[in-house]
Amino acid sequence: MSRASTSRKLKATVELLLGVTVLLVVLVDDNAVQPVLLACVFYSVYQFGETITSRDARPIATVFWLYHAFFLLIPGWLQVTSNFYPWARVATDADMEYALCAVTVGLWSFSIAYRLRRGGVAYAGVAGEAAAATRITVVKIMLAFAGAVPAMALIATVGPASFLQERSALGEMIYQSDQLALVYNAAKFSVFGVAIALAAYVVNARTIRVAAKRKRYFPMLAMFTLVCAAVAMFVNNPISSPRFHFLGMMLGALLVLRPLRRRSTRIIMWTAAPVFLYTLFPVVKNLGEAMSRQGSLLPDIGTYLIGGVDFDGLQQLANIARMTEGIGISWGSNFLSAIFFWVPRSLWAGKATITGALAADYVGYEYSNLSAPLIGEALSGLGIIGVVAFFAATGWFAAKYDGRYQASLQQRVLGLDRLLVGTVAGFLFILLRGSLNAVFPQIGVSLLVVIALAPRLTAVGGTLVKGKASPGVVTGYGPPERTA
């Protein structure tokens, strides 16, 4: 057994022991909220630091720990210690302890599964050029046009001016009918999926040699790509849409088109991310919701973290825990409803509604458009066992596809792996914040578009082959040598 393998297993064992210790503290101590929450804060910050300083890119794991450390737990710690919350506090200490149990087992399940999976099979790139990297078929062109239609239809239906109004005005207009809501879900990110997939063909054409006959079509393809990108930015602009949507698109495009290959660059960017969340984010919120009339554009950061409605995650977790204790679990109906979002309620009477709204209604909030962290979705769906199973599976697949993303960085051309992982990582922040049934339909459509349109690198140099390799090390790749 290698030293690296022994080290990984030792870390996984220590993490499991820490998780058990935290759970024992919750069971024994009558006032375990603050110590357990503080332990989760330190652990998530440690994992975030370890992830961004690793020698290989781990975009999915990085966003996972970024959200939990700086958007869920640190603001939650400030709220608990100040005894002040964004909404009227209803959750008891018992509810908060139950929620923190779910947070603890969720984070450790993800971490352990991630470490164990990374100790398995790594992926290696194969040298050479991929002829398929620039070959776009007529079918894919037709699918690209089809993917852009919902956004165009939405703009034509509600009018361009609606996207320059405050978010609440657009939301009231869209959710007046199920049909318009379905169009909205299809339109939000599908056109972004089209833009990012077509951009891959354009970038690949500039990277490798392209036959002159095919090269004539690429200016038109590039123009259509720019149009789709402009439409995606207009539909998801931070004035009428949640800032997380615009941020997700920008992050996804960055991870696909301008990947952070150098460790120093990754450290700088991801270290600056929390600063961005705590400063520029509320400025955009003030602009989008016309709150600047109440005072300065830049609010007090401490007040924003403690009382800002963006940071209602921990409070909502406690509300979900209370709801689950009161009415029981949903037996996974929230996940099934997210997967089969395209089935209208007129045909599926028992289709689950948004978990964040259900929890807010259960505890008596007048305003119910609140978040539901993914941990809360798993808790309400299948209880603590569901949290363990879901986040272990998430960690397992995150490690697998982070490895594929790292391998794709060694290729000269863009393919499905980088497009898919970059898009998932870009939108992961939104998924982690929830509610699942409010955001997954929009993101799911975008992922389907990317999968359908992305270049398939099946020629020599495009495949990713399985091979035993140390985590973070991509072998068997060398840039192709050009011959005269």
VEXTI-422403 format. One record per residue (C-alpha): y, x, z. Coordinates in steps of 0.05 Angstrom, whole numbers, padded with zeros to 5 digits, always signed. Example, Ala and Ser with C-alpha at 12.3 -4.5 7.8 and 13.67 -1.06 7.14 Angstrom:
BEGIN
@yy:-00090&xx:+00246&zz:+00156
@yy:-00021&xx:+00273&zz:+00143
//
This chain:
BEGIN
@yy:+00000&xx:+00000&zz:+00000
@yy:+00067&xx:+00029&zz:-00021
@yy:+00124&xx:+00042&zz:+00028
@yy:+00169&xx:-00009&zz:-00009
@yy:+00116&xx:-00063&zz:-00004
@yy:+00106&xx:-00049&zz:+00070
@yy:+00181&xx:-00052&zz:+00082
@yy:+00187&xx:-00120&zz:+00046
@yy:+00130&xx:-00150&zz:+00086
@yy:+00159&xx:-00123&zz:+00151
@yy:+00226&xx:-00155&zz:+00135
@yy:+00193&xx:-00221&zz:+00119
@yy:+00155&xx:-00219&zz:+00185
@yy:+00218&xx:-00204&zz:+00224
@yy:+00254&xx:-00261&zz:+00190
@yy:+00197&xx:-00309&zz:+00207
@yy:+00200&xx:-00287&zz:+00280
@yy:+00275&xx:-00297&zz:+00281
@yy:+00266&xx:-00367&zz:+00254
@yy:+00215&xx:-00384&zz:+00306
@yy:+00260&xx:-00356&zz:+00361
@yy:+00318&xx:-00398&zz:+00338
@yy:+00275&xx:-00461&zz:+00338
@yy:+00251&xx:-00445&zz:+00408
@yy:+00323&xx:-00438&zz:+00431
@yy:+00338&xx:-00507&zz:+00403
@yy:+00278&xx:-00537&zz:+00439
@yy:+00292&xx:-00503&zz:+00507
@yy:+00368&xx:-00497&zz:+00512
@yy:+00407&xx:-00561&zz:+00524
@yy:+00469&xx:-00531&zz:+00491
@yy:+00440&xx:-00493&zz:+00433
@yy:+00489&xx:-00513&zz:+00379
@yy:+00537&xx:-00453&zz:+00383
@yy:+00485&xx:-00397&zz:+00392
@yy:+00441&xx:-00423&zz:+00336
@yy:+00500&xx:-00435&zz:+00290
@yy:+00527&xx:-00365&zz:+00304
@yy:+00458&xx:-00335&zz:+00289
@yy:+00456&xx:-00372&zz:+00223
@yy:+00526&xx:-00347&zz:+00206
@yy:+00509&xx:-00274&zz:+00219
@yy:+00443&xx:-00280&zz:+00182
@yy:+00472&xx:-00313&zz:+00120
@yy:+00529&xx:-00262&zz:+00117
@yy:+00478&xx:-00206&zz:+00124
@yy:+00436&xx:-00234&zz:+00068
@yy:+00498&xx:-00242&zz:+00024
@yy:+00517&xx:-00170&zz:+00036
@yy:+00447&xx:-00145&zz:+00023
@yy:+00443&xx:-00185&zz:-00042
@yy:+00508&xx:-00162&zz:-00072
@yy:+00495&xx:-00089&zz:-00055
@yy:+00425&xx:-00088&zz:-00085
@yy:+00416&xx:-00044&zz:-00146
@yy:+00397&xx:-00102&zz:-00191
@yy:+00434&xx:-00166&zz:-00207
@yy:+00413&xx:-00228&zz:-00168
@yy:+00459&xx:-00283&zz:-00189
@yy:+00419&xx:-00342&zz:-00162
@yy:+00408&xx:-00311&zz:-00094
@yy:+00480&xx:-00288&zz:-00090
@yy:+00509&xx:-00358&zz:-00102
@yy:+00458&xx:-00387&zz:-00053
@yy:+00480&xx:-00341&zz:+00004
@yy:+00554&xx:-00346&zz:-00016
@yy:+00553&xx:-00421&zz:-00007
@yy:+00515&xx:-00422&zz:+00059
@yy:+00553&xx:-00365&zz:+00091
@yy:+00624&xx:-00379&zz:+00070
@yy:+00626&xx:-00452&zz:+00052
@yy:+00578&xx:-00485&zz:+00100
@yy:+00567&xx:-00443&zz:+00162
@yy:+00631&xx:-00405&zz:+00176
@yy:+00675&xx:-00467&zz:+00169
@yy:+00623&xx:-00505&zz:+00209
@yy:+00627&xx:-00452&zz:+00265
@yy:+00703&xx:-00459&zz:+00267
@yy:+00697&xx:-00534&zz:+00271
@yy:+00646&xx:-00533&zz:+00327
@yy:+00684&xx:-00482&zz:+00369
@yy:+00749&xx:-00520&zz:+00359
@yy:+00716&xx:-00588&zz:+00368
@yy:+00754&xx:-00613&zz:+00307
@yy:+00723&xx:-00640&zz:+00243
@yy:+00749&xx:-00666&zz:+00176
@yy:+00727&xx:-00737&zz:+00193
@yy:+00720&xx:-00776&zz:+00258
@yy:+00664&xx:-00743&zz:+00296
@yy:+00604&xx:-00788&zz:+00309
@yy:+00546&xx:-00739&zz:+00309
@yy:+00520&xx:-00719&zz:+00378
@yy:+00497&xx:-00650&zz:+00399
@yy:+00425&xx:-00674&zz:+00388
@yy:+00442&xx:-00692&zz:+00316
@yy:+00475&xx:-00624&zz:+00306
@yy:+00416&xx:-00587&zz:+00335
@yy:+00368&xx:-00625&zz:+00289
@yy:+00413&xx:-00607&zz:+00230
@yy:+00414&xx:-00534&zz:+00250
@yy:+00338&xx:-00535&zz:+00255
@yy:+00338&xx:-00556&zz:+00182
@yy:+00388&xx:-00502&zz:+00164
@yy:+00348&xx:-00449&zz:+00200
@yy:+00281&xx:-00465&zz:+00169
@yy:+00313&xx:-00476&zz:+00101
@yy:+00348&xx:-00408&zz:+00099
@yy:+00288&xx:-00370&zz:+00125
@yy:+00240&xx:-00406&zz:+00079
@yy:+00283&xx:-00387&zz:+00019
@yy:+00290&xx:-00315&zz:+00042
@yy:+00216&xx:-00303&zz:+00058
@yy:+00193&xx:-00334&zz:-00008
@yy:+00245&xx:-00294&zz:-00046
@yy:+00223&xx:-00228&zz:-00016
@yy:+00149&xx:-00242&zz:-00026
@yy:+00160&xx:-00263&zz:-00099
@yy:+00200&xx:-00201&zz:-00115
@yy:+00143&xx:-00159&zz:-00090
@yy:+00099&xx:-00187&zz:-00146
@yy:+00108&xx:-00183&zz:-00220
@yy:+00172&xx:-00155&zz:-00250
@yy:+00194&xx:-00163&zz:-00322
@yy:+00207&xx:-00109&zz:-00372
@yy:+00245&xx:-00110&zz:-00437
@yy:+00215&xx:-00084&zz:-00502
@yy:+00256&xx:-00040&zz:-00548
@yy:+00278&xx:-00063&zz:-00616
@yy:+00321&xx:-00115&zz:-00650
@yy:+00305&xx:-00189&zz:-00650
@yy:+00312&xx:-00223&zz:-00717
@yy:+00311&xx:-00290&zz:-00683
@yy:+00373&xx:-00273&zz:-00644
@yy:+00419&xx:-00298&zz:-00699
@yy:+00374&xx:-00348&zz:-00734
@yy:+00400&xx:-00418&zz:-00720
@yy:+00362&xx:-00474&zz:-00754
@yy:+00389&xx:-00539&zz:-00784
@yy:+00355&xx:-00577&zz:-00727
@yy:+00392&xx:-00537&zz:-00675
@yy:+00458&xx:-00548&zz:-00712
@yy:+00445&xx:-00623&zz:-00711
@yy:+00427&xx:-00619&zz:-00636
@yy:+00492&xx:-00581&zz:-00624
@yy:+00533&xx:-00636&zz:-00657
@yy:+00494&xx:-00688&zz:-00617
@yy:+00508&xx:-00650&zz:-00552
@yy:+00582&xx:-00652&zz:-00566
@yy:+00584&xx:-00727&zz:-00582
@yy:+00584&xx:-00754&zz:-00510
@yy:+00646&xx:-00714&zz:-00491
@yy:+00683&xx:-00737&zz:-00554
@yy:+00661&xx:-00809&zz:-00541
@yy:+00685&xx:-00805&zz:-00469
@yy:+00753&xx:-00779&zz:-00489
@yy:+00760&xx:-00833&zz:-00542
@yy:+00739&xx:-00888&zz:-00493
@yy:+00782&xx:-00872&zz:-00433
@yy:+00838&xx:-00837&zz:-00471
@yy:+00861&xx:-00764&zz:-00467
@yy:+00916&xx:-00782&zz:-00417
@yy:+00863&xx:-00803&zz:-00366
@yy:+00842&xx:-00730&zz:-00359
@yy:+00912&xx:-00710&zz:-00338
@yy:+00915&xx:-00760&zz:-00281
@yy:+00889&xx:-00751&zz:-00210
@yy:+00814&xx:-00751&zz:-00201
@yy:+00811&xx:-00818&zz:-00164
@yy:+00843&xx:-00855&zz:-00223
@yy:+00791&xx:-00828&zz:-00272
@yy:+00734&xx:-00842&zz:-00225
@yy:+00754&xx:-00915&zz:-00215
@yy:+00756&xx:-00924&zz:-00290
@yy:+00689&xx:-00892&zz:-00305
@yy:+00646&xx:-00924&zz:-00251
@yy:+00666&xx:-00995&zz:-00270
@yy:+00603&xx:-00999&zz:-00313
@yy:+00535&xx:-00966&zz:-00313
@yy:+00540&xx:-00952&zz:-00388
@yy:+00605&xx:-00913&zz:-00381
@yy:+00578&xx:-00876&zz:-00321
@yy:+00517&xx:-00854&zz:-00362
@yy:+00564&xx:-00830&zz:-00418
@yy:+00605&xx:-00792&zz:-00366
@yy:+00543&xx:-00758&zz:-00337
@yy:+00521&xx:-00738&zz:-00407
@yy:+00590&xx:-00714&zz:-00427
@yy:+00611&xx:-00672&zz:-00367
@yy:+00572&xx:-00608&zz:-00382
@yy:+00532&xx:-00622&zz:-00446
@yy:+00589&xx:-00596&zz:-00488
@yy:+00593&xx:-00534&zz:-00444
@yy:+00518&xx:-00523&zz:-00457
@yy:+00532&xx:-00528&zz:-00532
@yy:+00590&xx:-00478&zz:-00527
@yy:+00552&xx:-00426&zz:-00487
@yy:+00489&xx:-00431&zz:-00530
@yy:+00527&xx:-00425&zz:-00596
@yy:+00568&xx:-00368&zz:-00567
@yy:+00503&xx:-00330&zz:-00559
@yy:+00490&xx:-00333&zz:-00634
@yy:+00560&xx:-00309&zz:-00649
@yy:+00556&xx:-00251&zz:-00600
@yy:+00487&xx:-00232&zz:-00626
@yy:+00513&xx:-00232&zz:-00698
@yy:+00567&xx:-00182&zz:-00678
@yy:+00517&xx:-00139&zz:-00641
@yy:+00462&xx:-00131&zz:-00693
@yy:+00458&xx:-00130&zz:-00768
@yy:+00459&xx:-00198&zz:-00800
@yy:+00439&xx:-00215&zz:-00871
@yy:+00501&xx:-00226&zz:-00915
@yy:+00478&xx:-00296&zz:-00934
@yy:+00475&xx:-00318&zz:-00861
@yy:+00537&xx:-00280&zz:-00841
@yy:+00581&xx:-00327&zz:-00883
@yy:+00567&xx:-00385&zz:-00837
@yy:+00585&xx:-00350&zz:-00772
@yy:+00661&xx:-00360&zz:-00777
@yy:+00649&xx:-00435&zz:-00780
@yy:+00600&xx:-00430&zz:-00722
@yy:+00650&xx:-00390&zz:-00682
@yy:+00704&xx:-00442&zz:-00695
@yy:+00659&xx:-00499&zz:-00672
@yy:+00641&xx:-00459&zz:-00610
@yy:+00714&xx:-00451&zz:-00592
@yy:+00726&xx:-00526&zz:-00603
@yy:+00668&xx:-00543&zz:-00557
@yy:+00693&xx:-00494&zz:-00504
@yy:+00763&xx:-00525&zz:-00507
@yy:+00734&xx:-00595&zz:-00500
@yy:+00691&xx:-00573&zz:-00441
@yy:+00752&xx:-00544&zz:-00406
@yy:+00793&xx:-00606&zz:-00420
@yy:+00741&xx:-00655&zz:-00394
@yy:+00728&xx:-00613&zz:-00332
@yy:+00800&xx:-00591&zz:-00318
@yy:+00814&xx:-00586&zz:-00243
@yy:+00868&xx:-00639&zz:-00246
@yy:+00821&xx:-00697&zz:-00259
@yy:+00754&xx:-00666&zz:-00241
@yy:+00726&xx:-00631&zz:-00180
@yy:+00746&xx:-00558&zz:-00178
@yy:+00673&xx:-00540&zz:-00168
@yy:+00658&xx:-00564&zz:-00239
@yy:+00711&xx:-00520&zz:-00272
@yy:+00691&xx:-00462&zz:-00227
@yy:+00617&xx:-00471&zz:-00245
@yy:+00632&xx:-00468&zz:-00319
@yy:+00674&xx:-00405&zz:-00313
@yy:+00622&xx:-00370&zz:-00270
@yy:+00566&xx:-00390&zz:-00317
@yy:+00604&xx:-00364&zz:-00377
@yy:+00619&xx:-00299&zz:-00341
@yy:+00546&xx:-00287&zz:-00321
@yy:+00523&xx:-00300&zz:-00393
@yy:+00577&xx:-00267&zz:-00436
@yy:+00605&xx:-00213&zz:-00389
@yy:+00548&xx:-00197&zz:-00342
@yy:+00562&xx:-00151&zz:-00283
@yy:+00516&xx:-00093&zz:-00298
@yy:+00547&xx:-00043&zz:-00251
@yy:+00534&xx:-00051&zz:-00177
@yy:+00605&xx:-00031&zz:-00159
@yy:+00633&xx:-00086&zz:-00203
@yy:+00586&xx:-00138&zz:-00172
@yy:+00606&xx:-00117&zz:-00102
@yy:+00680&xx:-00123&zz:-00118
@yy:+00674&xx:-00191&zz:-00152
@yy:+00628&xx:-00224&zz:-00101
@yy:+00667&xx:-00195&zz:-00042
@yy:+00730&xx:-00227&zz:-00071
@yy:+00695&xx:-00294&zz:-00080
@yy:+00705&xx:-00318&zz:-00007
@yy:+00779&xx:-00299&zz:-00011
@yy:+00784&xx:-00341&zz:-00074
@yy:+00751&xx:-00400&zz:-00040
@yy:+00798&xx:-00397&zz:+00020
@yy:+00863&xx:-00386&zz:-00018
@yy:+00866&xx:-00404&zz:-00092
@yy:+00818&xx:-00462&zz:-00084
@yy:+00864&xx:-00503&zz:-00039
@yy:+00923&xx:-00487&zz:-00085
@yy:+00886&xx:-00518&zz:-00144
@yy:+00868&xx:-00577&zz:-00099
@yy:+00942&xx:-00587&zz:-00082
@yy:+00960&xx:-00586&zz:-00155
@yy:+00904&xx:-00633&zz:-00175
@yy:+00917&xx:-00685&zz:-00121
@yy:+00993&xx:-00681&zz:-00119
@yy:+00990&xx:-00657&zz:-00047
@yy:+01043&xx:-00605&zz:-00060
@yy:+01096&xx:-00657&zz:-00046
@yy:+01076&xx:-00654&zz:+00027
@yy:+01094&xx:-00581&zz:+00035
@yy:+01075&xx:-00512&zz:+00012
@yy:+01024&xx:-00503&zz:-00043
@yy:+00986&xx:-00453&zz:+00000
@yy:+00962&xx:-00487&zz:+00064
@yy:+00947&xx:-00452&zz:+00129
@yy:+00877&xx:-00422&zz:+00118
@yy:+00854&xx:-00436&zz:+00189
@yy:+00875&xx:-00509&zz:+00185
@yy:+00843&xx:-00515&zz:+00117
@yy:+00776&xx:-00488&zz:+00140
@yy:+00773&xx:-00531&zz:+00203
@yy:+00803&xx:-00596&zz:+00179
@yy:+00798&xx:-00592&zz:+00103
@yy:+00753&xx:-00645&zz:+00073
@yy:+00722&xx:-00592&zz:+00027
@yy:+00684&xx:-00565&zz:+00087
@yy:+00649&xx:-00628&zz:+00111
@yy:+00580&xx:-00598&zz:+00098
@yy:+00557&xx:-00584&zz:+00169
@yy:+00585&xx:-00650&zz:+00194
@yy:+00550&xx:-00687&zz:+00139
@yy:+00485&xx:-00651&zz:+00155
@yy:+00490&xx:-00678&zz:+00226
@yy:+00504&xx:-00747&zz:+00198
@yy:+00444&xx:-00742&zz:+00152
@yy:+00401&xx:-00719&zz:+00211
@yy:+00424&xx:-00779&zz:+00251
@yy:+00410&xx:-00826&zz:+00192
@yy:+00341&xx:-00797&zz:+00182
@yy:+00325&xx:-00806&zz:+00256
@yy:+00350&xx:-00878&zz:+00252
@yy:+00320&xx:-00905&zz:+00188
@yy:+00268&xx:-00853&zz:+00169
@yy:+00259&xx:-00810&zz:+00108
@yy:+00263&xx:-00834&zz:+00036
@yy:+00196&xx:-00803&zz:+00016
@yy:+00229&xx:-00764&zz:-00040
@yy:+00262&xx:-00822&zz:-00075
@yy:+00328&xx:-00785&zz:-00077
@yy:+00296&xx:-00728&zz:-00117
@yy:+00259&xx:-00777&zz:-00163
@yy:+00324&xx:-00815&zz:-00176
@yy:+00359&xx:-00750&zz:-00194
@yy:+00304&xx:-00730&zz:-00243
@yy:+00302&xx:-00799&zz:-00275
@yy:+00377&xx:-00809&zz:-00274
@yy:+00376&xx:-00837&zz:-00345
@yy:+00339&xx:-00900&zz:-00322
@yy:+00392&xx:-00954&zz:-00309
@yy:+00393&xx:-00991&zz:-00243
@yy:+00382&xx:-01056&zz:-00281
@yy:+00311&xx:-01032&zz:-00296
@yy:+00300&xx:-00995&zz:-00230
@yy:+00325&xx:-01037&zz:-00172
@yy:+00301&xx:-00988&zz:-00120
@yy:+00336&xx:-00928&zz:-00150
@yy:+00365&xx:-00884&zz:-00095
@yy:+00440&xx:-00880&zz:-00084
@yy:+00482&xx:-00820&zz:-00066
@yy:+00458&xx:-00789&zz:+00000
@yy:+00527&xx:-00768&zz:+00022
@yy:+00553&xx:-00839&zz:+00015
@yy:+00492&xx:-00867&zz:+00051
@yy:+00503&xx:-00820&zz:+00111
@yy:+00577&xx:-00835&zz:+00113
@yy:+00564&xx:-00910&zz:+00112
@yy:+00511&xx:-00903&zz:+00165
@yy:+00557&xx:-00871&zz:+00216
@yy:+00614&xx:-00918&zz:+00199
@yy:+00663&xx:-00877&zz:+00157
@yy:+00712&xx:-00917&zz:+00116
@yy:+00711&xx:-00863&zz:+00062
@yy:+00642&xx:-00848&zz:+00035
@yy:+00652&xx:-00800&zz:-00023
@yy:+00628&xx:-00741&zz:+00018
@yy:+00582&xx:-00683&zz:+00005
@yy:+00508&xx:-00679&zz:+00022
@yy:+00484&xx:-00606&zz:+00024
@yy:+00417&xx:-00594&zz:-00011
@yy:+00386&xx:-00580&zz:+00057
@yy:+00406&xx:-00650&zz:+00077
@yy:+00376&xx:-00678&zz:+00014
@yy:+00309&xx:-00645&zz:+00030
@yy:+00314&xx:-00668&zz:+00102
@yy:+00328&xx:-00741&zz:+00084
@yy:+00275&xx:-00739&zz:+00030
@yy:+00215&xx:-00710&zz:+00067
@yy:+00239&xx:-00686&zz:+00135
@yy:+00233&xx:-00615&zz:+00162
@yy:+00168&xx:-00605&zz:+00123
@yy:+00205&xx:-00622&zz:+00060
@yy:+00259&xx:-00572&zz:+00077
@yy:+00207&xx:-00516&zz:+00085
@yy:+00170&xx:-00534&zz:+00021
@yy:+00231&xx:-00545&zz:-00022
@yy:+00269&xx:-00482&zz:-00001
@yy:+00206&xx:-00439&zz:-00004
@yy:+00196&xx:-00463&zz:-00076
@yy:+00269&xx:-00451&zz:-00091
@yy:+00266&xx:-00380&zz:-00064
@yy:+00203&xx:-00367&zz:-00104
@yy:+00233&xx:-00389&zz:-00170
@yy:+00300&xx:-00357&zz:-00154
@yy:+00266&xx:-00289&zz:-00147
@yy:+00228&xx:-00299&zz:-00211
@yy:+00288&xx:-00318&zz:-00253
@yy:+00334&xx:-00267&zz:-00221
@yy:+00283&xx:-00216&zz:-00244
@yy:+00285&xx:-00244&zz:-00314
@yy:+00360&xx:-00242&zz:-00314
@yy:+00360&xx:-00169&zz:-00293
@yy:+00312&xx:-00153&zz:-00349
@yy:+00355&xx:-00190&zz:-00399
@yy:+00413&xx:-00144&zz:-00383
@yy:+00375&xx:-00087&zz:-00415
@yy:+00371&xx:-00124&zz:-00481
@yy:+00422&xx:-00116&zz:-00536
@yy:+00422&xx:-00190&zz:-00553
@yy:+00429&xx:-00255&zz:-00514
@yy:+00369&xx:-00300&zz:-00505
@yy:+00345&xx:-00360&zz:-00466
@yy:+00333&xx:-00321&zz:-00401
@yy:+00405&xx:-00299&zz:-00393
@yy:+00434&xx:-00365&zz:-00416
@yy:+00389&xx:-00406&zz:-00371
@yy:+00397&xx:-00364&zz:-00308
@yy:+00472&xx:-00355&zz:-00318
@yy:+00482&xx:-00430&zz:-00326
@yy:+00438&xx:-00446&zz:-00266
@yy:+00475&xx:-00396&zz:-00222
@yy:+00542&xx:-00421&zz:-00246
@yy:+00527&xx:-00493&zz:-00226
@yy:+00484&xx:-00476&zz:-00165
@yy:+00545&xx:-00480&zz:-00119
@yy:+00555&xx:-00553&zz:-00140
@yy:+00481&xx:-00569&zz:-00129
@yy:+00480&xx:-00537&zz:-00060
@yy:+00541&xx:-00578&zz:-00039
@yy:+00515&xx:-00643&zz:-00067
@yy:+00505&xx:-00700&zz:-00068
@yy:+00444&xx:-00689&zz:-00112
@yy:+00446&xx:-00756&zz:-00148
@yy:+00520&xx:-00747&zz:-00162
@yy:+00516&xx:-00678&zz:-00195
@yy:+00445&xx:-00666&zz:-00220
@yy:+00450&xx:-00714&zz:-00279
@yy:+00509&xx:-00677&zz:-00307
@yy:+00480&xx:-00608&zz:-00295
@yy:+00410&xx:-00629&zz:-00318
@yy:+00437&xx:-00651&zz:-00386
@yy:+00472&xx:-00584&zz:-00394
@yy:+00409&xx:-00545&zz:-00378
@yy:+00369&xx:-00586&zz:-00429
@yy:+00421&xx:-00571&zz:-00482
@yy:+00418&xx:-00496&zz:-00466
@yy:+00342&xx:-00496&zz:-00468
@yy:+00342&xx:-00533&zz:-00535
@yy:+00395&xx:-00489&zz:-00569
@yy:+00388&xx:-00419&zz:-00540
@yy:+00362&xx:-00363&zz:-00584
@yy:+00287&xx:-00351&zz:-00576
@yy:+00278&xx:-00276&zz:-00576
@yy:+00207&xx:-00275&zz:-00601
@yy:+00212&xx:-00218&zz:-00650
@yy:+00203&xx:-00145&zz:-00632
@yy:+00253&xx:-00128&zz:-00578
@yy:+00264&xx:-00199&zz:-00556
@yy:+00204&xx:-00214&zz:-00513
@yy:+00200&xx:-00204&zz:-00439
@yy:+00131&xx:-00180&zz:-00421
@yy:+00099&xx:-00181&zz:-00353
@yy:+00084&xx:-00114&zz:-00322
@yy:+00078&xx:-00081&zz:-00255
@yy:+00144&xx:-00050&zz:-00237
@yy:+00186&xx:-00038&zz:-00176
@yy:+00235&xx:-00095&zz:-00161
@yy:+00301&xx:-00082&zz:-00195
@yy:+00272&xx:-00031&zz:-00244
@yy:+00267&xx:-00051&zz:-00316
@yy:+00220&xx:-00007&zz:-00355
@yy:+00199&xx:+00002&zz:-00427
@yy:+00267&xx:-00007&zz:-00458
@yy:+00308&xx:+00038&zz:-00500
@yy:+00363&xx:+00021&zz:-00550
@yy:+00336&xx:+00021&zz:-00621
@yy:+00349&xx:+00082&zz:-00663
@yy:+00382&xx:+00066&zz:-00730
@yy:+00354&xx:+00099&zz:-00791
@yy:+00392&xx:+00118&zz:-00853
//
